[in-house]
Amino acid sequence: MSITEETCRWAYAKAMRNENIRRALQEAGRAIYLDDNPSDESVFPASNRYVLSRVEVHGERQAEALVYCNGVCVA
């Protein structure tokens, strides 16, 4: 896993602890998470702004929701 993927997965997990972020993602399909306390930049050198997007994928039998963080599929 690349550092970008790892960072996005970490940011998504942290963002999901915030009720406002979860609600915006569910209702609007998009949310912006700003990490107020960025981690050690030597571990996560990315910006502290993360754009979360929820995408509905409709299959033949069912619909599935995928979540992207800065373009990386995280859920």
Distance bins in CASP14 RR format, pairs under 12 A and 6 or more apart:
PFRMAT RR
TARGET T0000
AUTHOR 0000-0000-0000
RMODE 2
METHOD distances of the structure
MODEL  1
1 7 0 0 0 0 1 0 0 0 0 0 0
1 8 0 0 0 0 1 0 0 0 0 0 0
1 9 1 0 0 1 0 0 0 0 0 0 0
1 10 0 0 0 0 0 1 0 0 0 0 0
1 72 0 0 0 0 1 0 0 0 0 0 0
1 74 0 0 0 0 0 1 0 0 0 0 0
2 8 0 0 0 0 1 0 0 0 0 0 0
2 9 0 0 0 0 0 1 0 0 0 0 0
2 45 0 0 0 0 0 1 0 0 0 0 0
2 46 0 0 0 0 0 1 0 0 0 0 0
2 72 0 0 0 0 1 0 0 0 0 0 0
3 9 0 0 0 0 0 1 0 0 0 0 0
3 10 0 0 0 0 0 1 0 0 0 0 0
3 41 0 0 0 0 0 1 0 0 0 0 0
3 42 0 0 0 0 0 1 0 0 0 0 0
3 43 0 0 0 0 1 0 0 0 0 0 0
3 44 1 0 0 1 0 0 0 0 0 0 0
3 45 1 0 0 1 0 0 0 0 0 0 0
3 46 1 0 0 1 0 0 0 0 0 0 0
3 72 0 0 0 0 0 1 0 0 0 0 0
4 10 0 0 0 0 0 1 0 0 0 0 0
4 11 0 0 0 0 0 1 0 0 0 0 0
4 44 0 0 0 0 1 0 0 0 0 0 0
4 45 0 0 0 0 1 0 0 0 0 0 0
4 46 1 0 0 1 0 0 0 0 0 0 0
4 47 0 0 0 0 0 1 0 0 0 0 0
4 50 0 0 0 0 0 1 0 0 0 0 0
4 69 0 0 0 0 1 0 0 0 0 0 0
4 70 1 0 0 1 0 0 0 0 0 0 0
4 71 0 0 0 0 1 0 0 0 0 0 0
4 72 1 0 0 1 0 0 0 0 0 0 0
4 73 0 0 0 0 0 1 0 0 0 0 0
4 74 0 0 0 0 0 1 0 0 0 0 0
5 11 0 0 0 0 0 1 0 0 0 0 0
5 12 0 0 0 0 0 1 0 0 0 0 0
5 44 0 0 0 0 0 1 0 0 0 0 0
5 46 0 0 0 0 0 1 0 0 0 0 0
5 68 0 0 0 0 0 1 0 0 0 0 0
5 69 0 0 0 0 1 0 0 0 0 0 0
5 70 0 0 0 0 1 0 0 0 0 0 0
5 71 0 0 0 0 1 0 0 0 0 0 0
5 72 1 0 1 0 0 0 0 0 0 0 0
5 73 0 0 0 0 1 0 0 0 0 0 0
5 74 0 0 0 0 1 0 0 0 0 0 0
6 12 0 0 0 0 0 1 0 0 0 0 0
6 13 0 0 0 0 0 1 0 0 0 0 0
6 39 0 0 0 0 0 1 0 0 0 0 0
6 43 0 0 0 0 1 0 0 0 0 0 0
6 44 1 0 0 1 0 0 0 0 0 0 0
6 45 0 0 0 0 0 1 0 0 0 0 0
6 46 0 0 0 0 1 0 0 0 0 0 0
6 69 0 0 0 0 0 1 0 0 0 0 0
6 70 0 0 0 0 0 1 0 0 0 0 0
6 72 0 0 0 0 1 0 0 0 0 0 0
6 74 0 0 0 0 0 1 0 0 0 0 0
7 13 0 0 0 0 0 1 0 0 0 0 0
7 14 0 0 0 0 0 1 0 0 0 0 0
7 35 0 0 0 0 0 1 0 0 0 0 0
7 38 0 0 0 0 0 1 0 0 0 0 0
7 39 0 0 0 0 1 0 0 0 0 0 0
7 40 0 0 0 0 0 1 0 0 0 0 0
7 41 0 0 0 0 0 1 0 0 0 0 0
7 43 0 0 0 0 1 0 0 0 0 0 0
7 44 1 0 1 0 0 0 0 0 0 0 0
7 45 1 0 0 1 0 0 0 0 0 0 0
7 46 1 0 1 0 0 0 0 0 0 0 0
7 47 0 0 0 0 1 0 0 0 0 0 0
7 48 0 0 0 0 0 1 0 0 0 0 0
7 49 0 0 0 0 0 1 0 0 0 0 0
7 50 0 0 0 0 1 0 0 0 0 0 0
7 69 0 0 0 0 1 0 0 0 0 0 0
7 70 0 0 0 0 1 0 0 0 0 0 0
7 71 0 0 0 0 0 1 0 0 0 0 0
7 72 0 0 0 0 1 0 0 0 0 0 0
7 74 0 0 0 0 0 1 0 0 0 0 0
8 14 0 0 0 0 0 1 0 0 0 0 0
8 15 0 0 0 0 0 1 0 0 0 0 0
8 33 0 0 0 0 0 1 0 0 0 0 0
8 35 0 0 0 0 0 1 0 0 0 0 0
8 44 0 0 0 0 1 0 0 0 0 0 0
8 46 1 0 0 1 0 0 0 0 0 0 0
8 47 0 0 0 0 0 1 0 0 0 0 0
8 49 0 0 0 0 0 1 0 0 0 0 0
8 50 1 0 0 1 0 0 0 0 0 0 0
8 51 0 0 0 0 1 0 0 0 0 0 0
8 52 0 0 0 0 1 0 0 0 0 0 0
8 53 0 0 0 0 0 1 0 0 0 0 0
8 67 0 0 0 0 0 1 0 0 0 0 0
8 68 0 0 0 0 1 0 0 0 0 0 0
8 69 1 0 1 0 0 0 0 0 0 0 0
8 70 1 0 1 0 0 0 0 0 0 0 0
8 71 1 0 0 1 0 0 0 0 0 0 0
8 72 1 0 1 0 0 0 0 0 0 0 0
8 73 0 0 0 0 1 0 0 0 0 0 0
8 74 1 0 1 0 0 0 0 0 0 0 0
8 75 0 0 0 0 0 1 0 0 0 0 0
9 15 0 0 0 0 0 1 0 0 0 0 0
9 16 0 0 0 0 0 1 0 0 0 0 0
9 44 0 0 0 0 0 1 0 0 0 0 0
9 46 0 0 0 0 0 1 0 0 0 0 0
9 50 0 0 0 0 0 1 0 0 0 0 0
9 52 0 0 0 0 0 1 0 0 0 0 0
9 67 0 0 0 0 0 1 0 0 0 0 0
9 68 0 0 0 0 0 1 0 0 0 0 0
9 69 1 0 0 1 0 0 0 0 0 0 0
9 70 0 0 0 0 0 1 0 0 0 0 0
9 71 0 0 0 0 0 1 0 0 0 0 0
9 72 1 0 0 1 0 0 0 0 0 0 0
9 73 0 0 0 0 1 0 0 0 0 0 0
9 74 1 0 1 0 0 0 0 0 0 0 0
9 75 0 0 0 0 1 0 0 0 0 0 0
10 16 0 0 0 0 0 1 0 0 0 0 0
10 17 0 0 0 0 0 1 0 0 0 0 0
10 33 0 0 0 0 0 1 0 0 0 0 0
10 35 0 0 0 0 1 0 0 0 0 0 0
10 38 0 0 0 0 0 1 0 0 0 0 0
10 39 1 0 0 1 0 0 0 0 0 0 0
10 40 0 0 0 0 0 1 0 0 0 0 0
10 43 0 0 0 0 1 0 0 0 0 0 0
10 44 1 0 0 1 0 0 0 0 0 0 0
10 46 0 0 0 0 1 0 0 0 0 0 0
10 48 0 0 0 0 0 1 0 0 0 0 0
10 50 0 0 0 0 1 0 0 0 0 0 0
10 69 0 0 0 0 1 0 0 0 0 0 0
10 70 0 0 0 0 0 1 0 0 0 0 0
10 72 0 0 0 0 0 1 0 0 0 0 0
10 74 0 0 0 0 1 0 0 0 0 0 0
11 17 0 0 0 0 0 1 0 0 0 0 0
11 18 0 0 0 0 0 1 0 0 0 0 0
11 21 0 0 0 0 0 1 0 0 0 0 0
11 31 0 0 0 0 0 1 0 0 0 0 0
11 32 0 0 0 0 0 1 0 0 0 0 0
11 33 1 0 0 1 0 0 0 0 0 0 0
11 34 0 0 0 0 1 0 0 0 0 0 0
11 35 1 0 0 1 0 0 0 0 0 0 0
11 38 0 0 0 0 1 0 0 0 0 0 0
11 39 0 0 0 0 1 0 0 0 0 0 0
11 44 0 0 0 0 1 0 0 0 0 0 0
11 46 0 0 0 0 1 0 0 0 0 0 0
11 47 0 0 0 0 1 0 0 0 0 0 0
11 48 0 0 0 0 1 0 0 0 0 0 0
11 49 0 0 0 0 1 0 0 0 0 0 0
11 50 1 0 1 0 0 0 0 0 0 0 0
11 51 0 0 0 0 1 0 0 0 0 0 0
11 52 0 0 0 0 1 0 0 0 0 0 0
11 67 0 0 0 0 0 1 0 0 0 0 0
11 68 0 0 0 0 0 1 0 0 0 0 0
11 69 1 0 1 0 0 0 0 0 0 0 0
11 70 1 0 0 1 0 0 0 0 0 0 0
11 71 0 0 0 0 0 1 0 0 0 0 0
11 72 0 0 0 0 1 0 0 0 0 0 0
11 74 0 0 0 0 1 0 0 0 0 0 0
11 75 0 0 0 0 0 1 0 0 0 0 0
12 18 0 0 0 0 0 1 0 0 0 0 0
12 21 0 0 0 0 1 0 0 0 0 0 0
12 22 0 0 0 0 0 1 0 0 0 0 0
12 25 0 0 0 0 1 0 0 0 0 0 0
12 31 0 0 0 0 0 1 0 0 0 0 0
12 33 0 0 0 0 1 0 0 0 0 0 0
12 35 0 0 0 0 0 1 0 0 0 0 0
12 50 1 0 0 1 0 0 0 0 0 0 0
12 51 0 0 0 0 0 1 0 0 0 0 0
12 52 1 0 0 1 0 0 0 0 0 0 0
12 53 0 0 0 0 0 1 0 0 0 0 0
12 54 0 0 0 0 0 1 0 0 0 0 0
12 66 0 0 0 0 0 1 0 0 0 0 0
12 67 1 0 0 1 0 0 0 0 0 0 0
12 68 0 0 0 0 1 0 0 0 0 0 0
12 69 1 0 1 0 0 0 0 0 0 0 0
12 70 0 0 0 0 1 0 0 0 0 0 0
12 71 0 0 0 0 0 1 0 0 0 0 0
12 72 0 0 0 0 1 0 0 0 0 0 0
12 73 0 0 0 0 1 0 0 0 0 0 0
12 74 1 0 1 0 0 0 0 0 0 0 0
12 75 1 0 0 1 0 0 0 0 0 0 0
13 21 0 0 0 0 0 1 0 0 0 0 0
13 22 0 0 0 0 0 1 0 0 0 0 0
13 33 0 0 0 0 0 1 0 0 0 0 0
13 35 0 0 0 0 0 1 0 0 0 0 0
13 50 0 0 0 0 0 1 0 0 0 0 0
13 52 0 0 0 0 0 1 0 0 0 0 0
13 67 0 0 0 0 0 1 0 0 0 0 0
13 69 0 0 0 0 1 0 0 0 0 0 0
13 74 0 0 0 0 1 0 0 0 0 0 0
13 75 0 0 0 0 1 0 0 0 0 0 0
14 21 0 0 0 0 1 0 0 0 0 0 0
14 22 0 0 0 0 0 1 0 0 0 0 0
14 33 1 0 0 1 0 0 0 0 0 0 0
14 34 0 0 0 0 0 1 0 0 0 0 0
14 35 1 0 0 1 0 0 0 0 0 0 0
14 36 0 0 0 0 0 1 0 0 0 0 0
14 37 0 0 0 0 1 0 0 0 0 0 0
14 38 0 0 0 0 0 1 0 0 0 0 0
14 39 0 0 0 0 1 0 0 0 0 0 0
14 44 0 0 0 0 0 1 0 0 0 0 0
14 48 0 0 0 0 0 1 0 0 0 0 0
14 50 0 0 0 0 1 0 0 0 0 0 0
14 52 0 0 0 0 0 1 0 0 0 0 0
14 69 0 0 0 0 0 1 0 0 0 0 0
14 74 0 0 0 0 0 1 0 0 0 0 0
15 21 1 0 1 0 0 0 0 0 0 0 0
15 22 0 0 0 0 1 0 0 0 0 0 0
15 23 0 0 0 0 0 1 0 0 0 0 0
15 24 0 0 0 0 1 0 0 0 0 0 0
15 25 0 0 0 0 1 0 0 0 0 0 0
15 31 1 0 0 1 0 0 0 0 0 0 0
15 32 0 0 0 0 1 0 0 0 0 0 0
15 33 1 1 0 0 0 0 0 0 0 0 0
15 34 0 0 0 0 1 0 0 0 0 0 0
15 35 0 0 0 0 1 0 0 0 0 0 0
15 36 0 0 0 0 0 1 0 0 0 0 0
15 48 0 0 0 0 0 1 0 0 0 0 0
15 49 0 0 0 0 0 1 0 0 0 0 0
15 50 1 0 0 1 0 0 0 0 0 0 0
15 51 0 0 0 0 0 1 0 0 0 0 0
15 52 1 0 0 1 0 0 0 0 0 0 0
15 67 0 0 0 0 1 0 0 0 0 0 0
15 69 1 0 0 1 0 0 0 0 0 0 0
15 70 0 0 0 0 0 1 0 0 0 0 0
15 74 0 0 0 0 1 0 0 0 0 0 0
15 75 0 0 0 0 0 1 0 0 0 0 0
16 22 1 0 1 0 0 0 0 0 0 0 0
16 23 0 0 0 0 0 1 0 0 0 0 0
16 24 0 0 0 0 0 1 0 0 0 0 0
16 25 0 0 0 0 1 0 0 0 0 0 0
16 26 0 0 0 0 0 1 0 0 0 0 0
16 31 0 0 0 0 1 0 0 0 0 0 0
16 33 0 0 0 0 1 0 0 0 0 0 0
16 50 0 0 0 0 0 1 0 0 0 0 0
16 52 0 0 0 0 1 0 0 0 0 0 0
16 54 0 0 0 0 0 1 0 0 0 0 0
16 67 0 0 0 0 1 0 0 0 0 0 0
16 69 0 0 0 0 0 1 0 0 0 0 0
16 74 0 0 0 0 1 0 0 0 0 0 0
16 75 0 0 0 0 1 0 0 0 0 0 0
17 33 0 0 0 0 0 1 0 0 0 0 0
17 35 0 0 0 0 0 1 0 0 0 0 0
18 24 0 0 0 0 1 0 0 0 0 0 0
18 25 0 0 0 0 1 0 0 0 0 0 0
18 31 0 0 0 0 1 0 0 0 0 0 0
18 32 0 0 0 0 0 1 0 0 0 0 0
18 33 1 0 0 1 0 0 0 0 0 0 0
18 34 0 0 0 0 0 1 0 0 0 0 0
18 35 0 0 0 0 0 1 0 0 0 0 0
18 36 0 0 0 0 0 1 0 0 0 0 0
18 50 0 0 0 0 0 1 0 0 0 0 0
18 52 0 0 0 0 0 1 0 0 0 0 0
19 25 0 0 0 0 0 1 0 0 0 0 0
19 26 0 0 0 0 0 1 0 0 0 0 0
19 27 0 0 0 0 0 1 0 0 0 0 0
19 31 0 0 0 0 0 1 0 0 0 0 0
20 26 0 0 0 0 0 1 0 0 0 0 0
20 27 0 0 0 0 0 1 0 0 0 0 0
20 28 0 0 0 0 0 1 0 0 0 0 0
20 31 0 0 0 0 1 0 0 0 0 0 0
20 32 0 0 0 0 0 1 0 0 0 0 0
20 33 0 0 0 0 1 0 0 0 0 0 0
20 34 0 0 0 0 0 1 0 0 0 0 0
20 52 0 0 0 0 0 1 0 0 0 0 0
21 27 0 0 0 0 0 1 0 0 0 0 0
21 28 0 0 0 0 0 1 0 0 0 0 0
21 29 0 0 0 0 0 1 0 0 0 0 0
21 30 0 0 0 0 0 1 0 0 0 0 0
21 31 1 0 1 0 0 0 0 0 0 0 0
21 32 0 0 0 0 1 0 0 0 0 0 0
21 33 1 0 1 0 0 0 0 0 0 0 0
21 34 0 0 0 0 1 0 0 0 0 0 0
21 35 0 0 0 0 0 1 0 0 0 0 0
21 50 0 0 0 0 1 0 0 0 0 0 0
21 51 0 0 0 0 0 1 0 0 0 0 0
21 52 1 0 0 1 0 0 0 0 0 0 0
21 54 0 0 0 0 0 1 0 0 0 0 0
21 67 0 0 0 0 0 1 0 0 0 0 0
21 69 0 0 0 0 0 1 0 0 0 0 0
22 28 0 0 0 0 0 1 0 0 0 0 0
22 29 0 0 0 0 0 1 0 0 0 0 0
22 31 0 0 0 0 1 0 0 0 0 0 0
22 33 0 0 0 0 0 1 0 0 0 0 0
22 52 0 0 0 0 1 0 0 0 0 0 0
22 54 0 0 0 0 0 1 0 0 0 0 0
22 67 0 0 0 0 0 1 0 0 0 0 0
22 75 0 0 0 0 0 1 0 0 0 0 0
23 29 0 0 0 0 0 1 0 0 0 0 0
23 30 0 0 0 0 0 1 0 0 0 0 0
23 31 0 0 0 0 1 0 0 0 0 0 0
23 52 0 0 0 0 0 1 0 0 0 0 0
23 54 0 0 0 0 0 1 0 0 0 0 0
24 30 1 0 0 1 0 0 0 0 0 0 0
24 31 1 1 0 0 0 0 0 0 0 0 0
24 32 0 0 0 0 1 0 0 0 0 0 0
24 33 0 0 0 0 1 0 0 0 0 0 0
24 51 0 0 0 0 0 1 0 0 0 0 0
24 52 0 0 0 0 1 0 0 0 0 0 0
24 53 0 0 0 0 0 1 0 0 0 0 0
24 54 0 0 0 0 1 0 0 0 0 0 0
25 31 1 0 1 0 0 0 0 0 0 0 0
25 32 0 0 0 0 0 1 0 0 0 0 0
25 33 0 0 0 0 1 0 0 0 0 0 0
25 50 0 0 0 0 0 1 0 0 0 0 0
25 51 0 0 0 0 0 1 0 0 0 0 0
25 52 1 0 1 0 0 0 0 0 0 0 0
25 53 0 0 0 0 1 0 0 0 0 0 0
25 54 1 0 1 0 0 0 0 0 0 0 0
25 55 0 0 0 0 0 1 0 0 0 0 0
25 65 0 0 0 0 1 0 0 0 0 0 0
25 66 0 0 0 0 0 1 0 0 0 0 0
25 67 1 0 0 1 0 0 0 0 0 0 0
25 68 0 0 0 0 0 1 0 0 0 0 0
25 69 0 0 0 0 0 1 0 0 0 0 0
25 74 0 0 0 0 0 1 0 0 0 0 0
25 75 0 0 0 0 1 0 0 0 0 0 0
26 52 0 0 0 0 0 1 0 0 0 0 0
26 54 1 0 0 1 0 0 0 0 0 0 0
26 56 0 0 0 0 0 1 0 0 0 0 0
26 65 0 0 0 0 1 0 0 0 0 0 0
26 67 0 0 0 0 0 1 0 0 0 0 0
27 54 0 0 0 0 1 0 0 0 0 0 0
28 52 0 0 0 0 0 1 0 0 0 0 0
28 53 0 0 0 0 1 0 0 0 0 0 0
28 54 0 0 0 0 1 0 0 0 0 0 0
29 51 0 0 0 0 0 1 0 0 0 0 0
29 52 0 0 0 0 1 0 0 0 0 0 0
29 53 1 0 0 1 0 0 0 0 0 0 0
29 54 1 0 1 0 0 0 0 0 0 0 0
29 55 0 0 0 0 1 0 0 0 0 0 0
29 56 0 0 0 0 1 0 0 0 0 0 0
29 65 0 0 0 0 1 0 0 0 0 0 0
29 66 0 0 0 0 0 1 0 0 0 0 0
29 67 0 0 0 0 1 0 0 0 0 0 0
29 68 0 0 0 0 0 1 0 0 0 0 0
30 50 0 0 0 0 0 1 0 0 0 0 0
30 51 1 0 0 1 0 0 0 0 0 0 0
30 52 1 0 0 1 0 0 0 0 0 0 0
30 53 1 0 1 0 0 0 0 0 0 0 0
30 54 1 0 0 1 0 0 0 0 0 0 0
30 55 0 0 0 0 1 0 0 0 0 0 0
30 67 0 0 0 0 0 1 0 0 0 0 0
30 68 0 0 0 0 1 0 0 0 0 0 0
30 69 0 0 0 0 0 1 0 0 0 0 0
31 49 0 0 0 0 0 1 0 0 0 0 0
31 50 0 0 0 0 1 0 0 0 0 0 0
31 51 1 0 0 1 0 0 0 0 0 0 0
31 52 1 0 1 0 0 0 0 0 0 0 0
31 53 0 0 0 0 1 0 0 0 0 0 0
31 54 0 0 0 0 1 0 0 0 0 0 0
31 67 0 0 0 0 1 0 0 0 0 0 0
31 68 0 0 0 0 0 1 0 0 0 0 0
31 69 0 0 0 0 1 0 0 0 0 0 0
32 47 0 0 0 0 0 1 0 0 0 0 0
32 48 0 0 0 0 0 1 0 0 0 0 0
32 49 1 0 0 1 0 0 0 0 0 0 0
32 50 1 0 0 1 0 0 0 0 0 0 0
32 51 1 0 1 0 0 0 0 0 0 0 0
32 52 1 0 0 1 0 0 0 0 0 0 0
32 53 0 0 0 0 0 1 0 0 0 0 0
32 69 0 0 0 0 0 1 0 0 0 0 0
32 70 0 0 0 0 0 1 0 0 0 0 0
33 47 0 0 0 0 0 1 0 0 0 0 0
33 48 0 0 0 0 1 0 0 0 0 0 0
33 49 1 0 0 1 0 0 0 0 0 0 0
33 50 1 0 1 0 0 0 0 0 0 0 0
33 51 0 0 0 0 1 0 0 0 0 0 0
33 52 1 0 0 1 0 0 0 0 0 0 0
33 53 0 0 0 0 0 1 0 0 0 0 0
33 67 0 0 0 0 0 1 0 0 0 0 0
33 69 0 0 0 0 1 0 0 0 0 0 0
33 70 0 0 0 0 1 0 0 0 0 0 0
33 74 0 0 0 0 0 1 0 0 0 0 0
34 47 0 0 0 0 1 0 0 0 0 0 0
34 48 1 0 0 1 0 0 0 0 0 0 0
34 49 1 0 1 0 0 0 0 0 0 0 0
34 50 1 0 0 1 0 0 0 0 0 0 0
34 51 0 0 0 0 0 1 0 0 0 0 0
34 52 0 0 0 0 0 1 0 0 0 0 0
35 41 0 0 0 0 0 1 0 0 0 0 0
35 44 0 0 0 0 1 0 0 0 0 0 0
35 46 0 0 0 0 1 0 0 0 0 0 0
35 47 0 0 0 0 1 0 0 0 0 0 0
35 48 1 0 1 0 0 0 0 0 0 0 0
35 49 1 0 0 1 0 0 0 0 0 0 0
35 50 1 0 0 1 0 0 0 0 0 0 0
35 69 0 0 0 0 0 1 0 0 0 0 0
36 48 1 0 0 1 0 0 0 0 0 0 0
36 49 0 0 0 0 0 1 0 0 0 0 0
37 44 0 0 0 0 0 1 0 0 0 0 0
37 48 0 0 0 0 1 0 0 0 0 0 0
38 44 1 0 0 1 0 0 0 0 0 0 0
38 45 0 0 0 0 1 0 0 0 0 0 0
38 46 0 0 0 0 1 0 0 0 0 0 0
38 47 0 0 0 0 1 0 0 0 0 0 0
38 48 1 0 1 0 0 0 0 0 0 0 0
38 49 0 0 0 0 0 1 0 0 0 0 0
38 50 0 0 0 0 0 1 0 0 0 0 0
39 45 0 0 0 0 1 0 0 0 0 0 0
39 46 0 0 0 0 1 0 0 0 0 0 0
39 48 0 0 0 0 1 0 0 0 0 0 0
41 47 0 0 0 0 0 1 0 0 0 0 0
41 48 0 0 0 0 1 0 0 0 0 0 0
44 50 0 0 0 0 0 1 0 0 0 0 0
46 69 0 0 0 0 0 1 0 0 0 0 0
46 70 1 0 0 1 0 0 0 0 0 0 0
46 71 0 0 0 0 0 1 0 0 0 0 0
46 72 0 0 0 0 0 1 0 0 0 0 0
47 69 0 0 0 0 0 1 0 0 0 0 0
47 70 0 0 0 0 1 0 0 0 0 0 0
48 70 0 0 0 0 0 1 0 0 0 0 0
49 69 0 0 0 0 0 1 0 0 0 0 0
49 70 0 0 0 0 1 0 0 0 0 0 0
50 67 0 0 0 0 0 1 0 0 0 0 0
50 68 0 0 0 0 0 1 0 0 0 0 0
50 69 1 0 1 0 0 0 0 0 0 0 0
50 70 1 0 1 0 0 0 0 0 0 0 0
50 71 0 0 0 0 1 0 0 0 0 0 0
50 72 0 0 0 0 1 0 0 0 0 0 0
50 74 0 0 0 0 1 0 0 0 0 0 0
51 67 0 0 0 0 0 1 0 0 0 0 0
51 68 0 0 0 0 1 0 0 0 0 0 0
51 69 1 0 0 1 0 0 0 0 0 0 0
51 70 1 0 1 0 0 0 0 0 0 0 0
51 71 1 0 0 1 0 0 0 0 0 0 0
51 72 0 0 0 0 0 1 0 0 0 0 0
51 74 0 0 0 0 0 1 0 0 0 0 0
52 65 0 0 0 0 0 1 0 0 0 0 0
52 66 0 0 0 0 0 1 0 0 0 0 0
52 67 1 0 0 1 0 0 0 0 0 0 0
52 68 1 0 0 1 0 0 0 0 0 0 0
52 69 1 0 1 0 0 0 0 0 0 0 0
52 70 0 0 0 0 1 0 0 0 0 0 0
52 71 0 0 0 0 1 0 0 0 0 0 0
52 72 0 0 0 0 0 1 0 0 0 0 0
52 73 0 0 0 0 0 1 0 0 0 0 0
52 74 0 0 0 0 1 0 0 0 0 0 0
52 75 0 0 0 0 1 0 0 0 0 0 0
53 65 0 0 0 0 0 1 0 0 0 0 0
53 66 0 0 0 0 1 0 0 0 0 0 0
53 67 1 0 0 1 0 0 0 0 0 0 0
53 68 1 0 1 0 0 0 0 0 0 0 0
53 69 1 0 0 1 0 0 0 0 0 0 0
53 70 0 0 0 0 1 0 0 0 0 0 0
53 71 1 0 0 1 0 0 0 0 0 0 0
53 72 0 0 0 0 0 1 0 0 0 0 0
53 73 0 0 0 0 1 0 0 0 0 0 0
53 74 0 0 0 0 0 1 0 0 0 0 0
53 75 0 0 0 0 0 1 0 0 0 0 0
54 63 0 0 0 0 0 1 0 0 0 0 0
54 64 0 0 0 0 0 1 0 0 0 0 0
54 65 1 0 1 0 0 0 0 0 0 0 0
54 66 1 0 0 1 0 0 0 0 0 0 0
54 67 1 0 1 0 0 0 0 0 0 0 0
54 68 0 0 0 0 1 0 0 0 0 0 0
54 69 0 0 0 0 0 1 0 0 0 0 0
54 73 0 0 0 0 0 1 0 0 0 0 0
54 74 0 0 0 0 0 1 0 0 0 0 0
54 75 0 0 0 0 1 0 0 0 0 0 0
55 63 0 0 0 0 0 1 0 0 0 0 0
55 64 0 0 0 0 1 0 0 0 0 0 0
55 65 1 0 0 1 0 0 0 0 0 0 0
55 66 1 0 1 0 0 0 0 0 0 0 0
55 67 1 0 0 1 0 0 0 0 0 0 0
55 68 1 0 0 1 0 0 0 0 0 0 0
55 69 0 0 0 0 0 1 0 0 0 0 0
55 71 0 0 0 0 0 1 0 0 0 0 0
55 73 0 0 0 0 1 0 0 0 0 0 0
55 74 0 0 0 0 0 1 0 0 0 0 0
55 75 0 0 0 0 0 1 0 0 0 0 0
56 62 0 0 0 0 0 1 0 0 0 0 0
56 63 1 0 1 0 0 0 0 0 0 0 0
56 64 1 0 0 1 0 0 0 0 0 0 0
56 65 1 0 1 0 0 0 0 0 0 0 0
56 66 0 0 0 0 1 0 0 0 0 0 0
56 67 0 0 0 0 0 1 0 0 0 0 0
57 63 1 0 0 1 0 0 0 0 0 0 0
57 64 1 0 1 0 0 0 0 0 0 0 0
57 65 1 0 0 1 0 0 0 0 0 0 0
57 66 1 0 1 0 0 0 0 0 0 0 0
57 67 0 0 0 0 0 1 0 0 0 0 0
57 68 0 0 0 0 0 1 0 0 0 0 0
57 73 0 0 0 0 0 1 0 0 0 0 0
58 64 0 0 0 0 1 0 0 0 0 0 0
58 65 0 0 0 0 0 1 0 0 0 0 0
58 66 0 0 0 0 0 1 0 0 0 0 0
64 73 0 0 0 0 0 1 0 0 0 0 0
64 75 0 0 0 0 0 1 0 0 0 0 0
65 73 0 0 0 0 0 1 0 0 0 0 0
65 74 0 0 0 0 0 1 0 0 0 0 0
65 75 0 0 0 0 1 0 0 0 0 0 0
66 72 0 0 0 0 0 1 0 0 0 0 0
66 73 1 0 1 0 0 0 0 0 0 0 0
66 74 0 0 0 0 1 0 0 0 0 0 0
66 75 1 0 0 1 0 0 0 0 0 0 0
67 73 1 0 0 1 0 0 0 0 0 0 0
67 74 1 0 1 0 0 0 0 0 0 0 0
67 75 1 0 1 0 0 0 0 0 0 0 0
68 74 1 0 0 1 0 0 0 0 0 0 0
68 75 0 0 0 0 1 0 0 0 0 0 0
69 75 0 0 0 0 1 0 0 0 0 0 0
END
